[in-house]
Structures are given as C-alpha cells and as structure tokens.
C-alpha cells in the first residue's frame, strides 16, 4: 500500500486512488460516542492502520481500515 495505488470497490466497481501512506486512526461507532458522552472517552474507539482513498469519479474521500481494504477492494496492478 503506497501513494497512487489504485483500487476498485468490490460491491459497485467504483475506482479509488490512494492518497498518502498508511497512518493510525481512531475509529468510533455509536456505542463509542455514548461512552464519550458518559465521560469515558479514554476507553472509546478502536485504533487501526488506515489509508485515505479518493474516488476517481466523484472526488469523495474515504478513510478505510487496512484490515477492511482487502475484503472490500481489489488492488489494480498497473505496469509502469
């Protein structure tokens, strides 16, 4: 996984280009927000490696966990 790698989303064939290298991100779901509201923010969320992908069609930016990248996307190998 490196800058300018291309991926196709498996469920809708949308193309994405990776922007930047992998980084660590804190992912929060609804229960985590409830914990934050209750004052337990240090226990909320999951830290995971992630990548930033940009849609070729719309320009929309999505941040995807690396563990979900191989499950939901197919990497396109382009010869130099």
C-alpha positions as CSV (number, residue, x, y, z in Angstrom):
1,X,0.0,0.0,0.0
2,X,1.5,3.2,-1.2
3,X,0.6,6.6,-2.6
4,X,-1.1,6.4,-6.0
5,X,-2.1,2.7,-5.8
6,X,-5.5,2.1,-7.4
7,X,-8.4,0.1,-6.0
8,X,-11.8,-0.9,-7.2
9,X,-14.6,-1.3,-4.7
10,X,-16.0,-4.8,-5.0
11,X,-19.7,-4.0,-4.5
12,X,-20.1,-1.2,-7.0
13,X,-16.9,-1.2,-9.2
14,X,-16.1,2.4,-8.2
15,X,-12.4,3.3,-8.7
16,X,-10.3,4.9,-6.0
17,X,-6.7,6.2,-5.8
18,X,-4.7,6.1,-2.5
19,X,-3.5,9.4,-1.2
20,X,-0.5,9.2,1.1
21,X,0.9,6.4,3.1
22,X,-0.8,4.3,5.9
23,X,-1.5,6.0,9.2
24,X,-3.1,5.2,12.5
25,X,-6.7,6.4,13.1
26,X,-9.1,6.2,15.9
27,X,-12.4,4.7,14.7
28,X,-15.6,5.4,16.6
29,X,-19.1,3.8,16.4
30,X,-22.4,4.8,18.0
31,X,-21.5,3.0,21.3
32,X,-18.2,4.8,21.5
33,X,-20.0,8.1,21.2
34,X,-22.3,7.1,24.1
35,X,-19.2,6.3,26.1
36,X,-17.7,9.7,25.3
37,X,-20.9,11.4,26.4
38,X,-20.7,9.4,29.7
39,X,-17.2,10.7,30.4
40,X,-15.3,7.5,29.4
41,X,-13.7,8.9,26.3
42,X,-10.3,7.3,27.1
43,X,-12.0,3.8,26.6
44,X,-13.9,4.6,23.5
45,X,-12.9,3.6,20.0
46,X,-10.5,1.3,18.2
47,X,-7.1,2.4,16.8
48,X,-6.2,0.8,13.5
49,X,-4.0,1.3,10.5
50,X,-5.8,3.2,7.7
51,X,-5.5,4.6,4.2
52,X,-7.1,7.6,2.6
53,X,-8.8,6.8,-0.8
54,X,-10.2,9.3,-3.3
55,X,-12.9,8.4,-5.7
56,X,-11.8,8.9,-9.3
57,X,-15.4,9.6,-10.4
58,X,-16.7,11.9,-7.6
59,X,-13.6,13.1,-5.7
60,X,-15.1,11.8,-2.5
61,X,-12.6,11.0,0.2
62,X,-13.0,7.8,2.3
63,X,-10.8,6.5,5.1
64,X,-10.6,2.7,5.2
65,X,-9.1,0.4,7.8
66,X,-6.3,-1.6,6.2
67,X,-8.0,-4.8,7.6
68,X,-11.1,-4.0,5.6
69,X,-9.2,-2.8,2.4
70,X,-8.5,-6.4,1.1
71,X,-12.0,-7.5,2.0
72,X,-13.9,-4.7,0.2
73,X,-11.5,-3.5,-2.5
74,X,-9.4,-5.1,-5.3
75,X,-6.0,-3.6,-6.0
76,X,-5.3,-2.8,-9.6
77,X,-1.8,-3.5,-10.8
78,X,-0.7,-1.0,-13.4
79,X,2.6,-1.6,-15.2
80,X,5.0,1.4,-15.2
